[in-house]
Amino acid sequence: MMPFTALLLSVLILREHAGWQQWSGGMLVILGMILIGTGPSRAAKRAVRSA
């Protein structure tokens, strides 16, 4: 989350310009965090169903 927070703060506080590459990279960071956070619970549910 630190890279996305740094990007967001640099745009808001320092008024720096961020291109689409930086914003899409930030969205990928957030998507990765969501996938990691939801991954184990889905795998656990599948294991219970198959047992």
MODELLER restraints for C-alpha pairs under 7 A, 6 or more apart:
rsr = mdl.restraints
at = mdl.atoms
rsr.add(forms.Gaussian(group=physical.xy_distance, feature=features.Distance(at['CA:1:A'], at['CA:29:A']), mean=6.77, stdev=0.5))
rsr.add(forms.Gaussian(group=physical.xy_distance, feature=features.Distance(at['CA:4:A'], at['CA:26:A']), mean=4.91, stdev=0.5))
rsr.add(forms.Gaussian(group=physical.xy_distance, feature=features.Distance(at['CA:10:A'], at['CA:16:A']), mean=5.88, stdev=0.5))
rsr.add(forms.Gaussian(group=physical.xy_distance, feature=features.Distance(at['CA:11:A'], at['CA:17:A']), mean=6.35, stdev=0.5))
rsr.add(forms.Gaussian(group=physical.xy_distance, feature=features.Distance(at['CA:11:A'], at['CA:18:A']), mean=6.92, stdev=0.5))
